Each structure stands twice: as C-alpha cells, then as structure tokens.
C-alpha cells in the first residue's frame, strides 16, 4: 500500500496516550477521548473515539458522512440504534463486552448506555471522521425553513428547541427537567454550562458546515 508518510522523519509518531486527548466531557462518568491523525500522524484510514458512559446517557443522534463506524463494547452495556435509510426503520442492537455493532457510512445513529461504567470504542475507516450532530441540525437550520417545510408554527418550534445546546455530544443535561417525566437520576455534579466548553478544538463552531472531530483540552 502506498503512503505519503515519511517514516524516517524525527517528527513521525508511532504512539500516543489517548487518555490525554479529550474530545468532550459532560462529567467524570460521561466523556469521550479521541485518536485521529491530528494526534498520531502515522494514522491513515483509521481513527477512534474512546467513549465512557453511565446508565441512560446517550451519545446524541448523529451521522458520519465520510466514515463507517464499528462500535465495540469494552465493558458495561449499551444499545446502538441505527436508522436504516432503506427500510426506514430504527434497528436496535444491544451489545455487551466483546460484542460489536456496525454503522454504515452516513447512517443516522446513537448509543445509549444501559449499565454504569460502560466503555465503548468507536472505530472509523477515516483518519479524521467528520460528524453532523442532531443538536446542530436542530439549532442551525433556520426556524422559518423548518416551519414552512413541515407546516409548523414557527414560534412554537423556536420555543421547543430553545433548550437544545449546540454540539451536545452526550445527553441529557445534568439539570434536565421535562414536564412529562421526572428529572433523570444522576450522580454527576458538574454544571450544565461548564460541561459544554470545548477549549482547544481547532474545528469547533465552524457552522453551519459539517466539521471533523478535533482535539479538545
């Protein structure tokens, strides 16, 4: 296989500590680390997200327009849910340690932890997978377009999506309160606002275009 990597260069990297590459942190039980070509420059068509979740936490609905995703369960348990664009059905795949679920490129999907101390590896066939998040679609599609297209009340739509935080990544928020059910039980204590800080991601907030995962703090 041909490669443009100069393996003789002193700047060539062959190892990296993924624990030091935070993509997103909701709290101490729910966070995502990243490894891509920006972190390890000898990577070619592979990258990964190292995902940690507690019960009922969700990696928000999203899709990767340039990469397929293989989700491997290291510990705990999760359900990987995929919207099949051919059958128009949601397909749910519970996985436990040693099991995988495969998400084809461009398919809408999400992951829900069904046990505490869930650890997932999401492996991609791209050096830096691009992502479009559901929260960004909701927040950055003009309200008048949504209202006109789907015959909605524009003001009601704006009110409905007002609590949505762009680039949620992991939901629900620690202070989530809904009128139709009790607040989600959680042991996390970090504030909602602080949970959505992305201090050094070079790709973040380049809206409304799609953006690749980048390296956070």
N, C-alpha and C positions, 0 to 999 in steps of 0.2 A: 504494500500500500504506500503510495506516495505521500510525502509530508513536507510541509514548509518549515518545520521546526528545526532550528539549529541546535542539535543535541551536544555540540561542543562548546556552546556559549556558557560563560560563568553565570549568566542570569537565568539559565534554564532550570526550572523547578521540577522536582520529582516527588516531593512530599509536601503535605500541608496538614495543619491541625484544624479540622472543621469546627471544633468547639469554639474557635476564636473568630468565626465568621458568621455573625448573627444577621439573619435577614429580617426577622420580625419577632417581637416579644410582646405578648399580652400580659403574662405574669410568669412566675417561676415554674409553673407546671405546663404552660402553653406557649411554645416558641418554636421558631424554625431557623435552622442554620443552613448555609448554602455552600456548595462547592461547584464552581464553574471555571471557565478558562481565565476569568479575571483573578481568581485566587490561585490557580495552578496552571501555569502557562503551557504545559505539555499535553493538556487535555485536547482531544479532537472532537469526536462526535459522542461525547458523554458528559453528563453533569448530574448532580443530585441535590435534593433537599433532605435534610435531617430533621424530622418532624416529631415533636413531643406534645402530647395532648392528655388532658384529664377528661373524665366522663362527661359526655354531652357537648363537648366543644367541637366545633366544626371548622375545617378548612373550607372557606367560603366557596360557593359555586363560581367556577371559572373555566377557562379553556386555554390551551397552549396551541397557538396557530402554527408553530414551526416544529413541534416535537410530540412524539408519543411518550407516554408515561407508564412506567411499571412500578406499582406500589407494593412494597414488601413489608410485612409486619414483623418487627423485631421482638416486641413484647406488647402485652396488653391485648386489645381487640378493637377493631374498627369496622365500619361498613363503608365501602367505596360505592358510590352511587353515580351512574352514568346515564345521560340522556342519549339513547340510541337515535341518531338522526334519520335512520332508515325506517325503523318501526314506530318512531315517535313515542317510545315508552321509556320510563325510568327503570333501569336494571340495577338491583341492589346486590352487592357481593360482600357478605361478612367474611373477614379474614382474621386469623389468629396467628401466633408465631410460626414462621416457616411458610406461610401462605402468601400468595400474591394476587393482585387484580391488575389487569392491563387496560389502559385507557388509550384508544387510538388518537392520533394527532387531530386536534381541532374539535374533539368531542367535549361537550359541557359536562362537568362532573364536580363532585365534592366528597369529602371524607368526614365521617362522624365517629368520634371515639365512643366506644361502648364499655370501656373499662378505664380506671385510673392507670397512670403510668404507661400509657400507650406510646410506643415508639415506632414510627414508620420511616422507611426510606423510600423516597420518590426518585426514581432513576429515569433520566431523559436521554434520548438519542440526538442531542444537540449540545454544543459546548456552552451555550447560554440560552436556555429556553425562554421564549417570550410568553407573556401571560396577559390575558384580559380578564379582569376581575368583575364579578357581578355587581359589587358595590360601585365600581367606577361606571359601569353601564347605566346604573340607576341614577347616579349623581350628575353625569356629564352629558347624557342625552337630553337635549332641550325639552323642557316640560311641555311646550306648545306642540312639539312634534309627537310626543307620546300621547297627548290628549287628542290631537287631530287624528292620528293613525288608528288608535284603538277606541275612539269615541268615549273619551273620559272627560270628567270635569277637571280642568287644568288646575284650579286652586286646590281641589281635593287631592290631586296627585302630588302637588308640591307639599301639602301637609303630610301626606302619607310617607313620603321618602325623606322628610326633613331630618329624622333621627339617624339616617344612614351616614356612616363615616366613610369617606373615600379610602380605598385600599384597606379594608377591614382585615383581610387575611384570615384571622381566627375570630369566630364569633361564638356565642353572643357576648356583648359587652358585659363587664363585671357588674355594672349598675343597671342591667337591662330590666325594665318593668313593662309588662304588657297588660292591657286591660282585660284580656281574655284568659289570663293564667297568672299564677304566682311567679314571683321573681325566681329565676334559675338559681338553685342552690349551688354555692361555690365557696371554696376556702381561700380564694385569691383575695388579696388586699390592695393591690396596686390600683391607682386611679385610672379611670377610663381615658382621660385626656393624655396622660403620660404614656399609656400603652400604645398610642398611635404616633409616636415620634420615630422618624427614620433619619438619623443624623448624618450618615455619610453615604447613602446610596447614590451613586452617580447617575442613575437612570430615573429616580423617583420624581413624580409630579411633572412628567412630560406629557401632559394631556392635551387633547383627547386621543392622541395616537397611542397605539399599543407600545409597551415597553418591556425590555427584558428584566429578569431578576437581576438585582445588583447586590453589592456588598454593603451591609449595614454595620453599625458601630463595632 
